[in-house]
C-alpha cells in the first residue's frame, strides 16, 4: 500500500468528519479508521504506526491508544466518537 493512498484515506476521513467534532476528536476518528482500514488491507502494525506518527504527524499517544485494538474495539471507538457529534 503506498503512502499517497494511505495519506488520502486519512485526509478523507478528516475532511468528511462532522463539523461539530473538536480537532482532537477528528484526529481520534481519523486514526481509528485508518488503523482499521490498513489492518484489513494487511499492512503491518509497525508500518501503520510509523506512517501515522512520522508521515501524517498524528499524536503518538492517540496512535498508541488505537493501534492494538481489535476490529470490534475500533468500530466501538469510532461509534462513540460519532455519537459525540450528534448529541
N, C-alpha and C positions, 0 to 999 in steps of 0.2 A: 504494500500500500504506500503510495507516495505522499510526501509531505504536503503537496499542493491540495490533494484531495482531503487529507486529514484536516488541514487548516480551513478549507472551505466548509467542511462539515461543522467544525466548532463555530466558525463565524456565522454560519447559517442559523445555528441554534440561538446565538446571541441576538441576531437580527430579528428573529420571529418570537422571541420571548415576550410575554405580556409586559406592557409598559408600566404596569403597577408594581412590578418587582424591583427591588433595590439592585444596585450593581452587584453587590455581594451575592444575592440570591440568583441573579442571572449567571454569574460565574459558576456557582454551585450546580445549577441546572446544566450548563454547557459542559462542565467537567463530567458530571454523572452520565449524561447522554453520550458524550464522546467515548468515555471509558466503555460503556456498554456496547456501543456500535463497533468499536475497534476490537473488542474482545470477541464479539460474534464473527468478525472478519478474520480472526485467528492471529491478530497482532500480539506479540509478546508483551507481558505486563511492563517489563523494564523499558521497552520501546515506547509504550503509551506514556509511562511516567516521564521519561526524558523528553518526549515530544511536548507534552503539556507544560512542563516546567521550563525547559530550555528554549523551545521554539515558540510556544504561544505566550509564555510568561505568566501562566496561571500560578496562583498562590500554592506553594508546595504543601501547606497544611490542608488545603481543600483537596488537592490531588491525593494526598496520603489518606484522607478520610474515605474517599470513594474507591480507590484503586483495587482494593482486595475484597470488595463486597460481591456477593453473588448477584446473578441476574435479577432475582426476585427482590433482593435488597436495593439494588439500583433502581428498579421500577418503583418501589415504595418510596424511596427518597425523592424521585422525580415527581411522583404524585403529591407528596407533601409540599414540595416547593410550589407546584402549580396551584394547589389548594390555597396557598397564601395569596396568590394573585387574584383569586376570585372571591375572597372573603371580605 
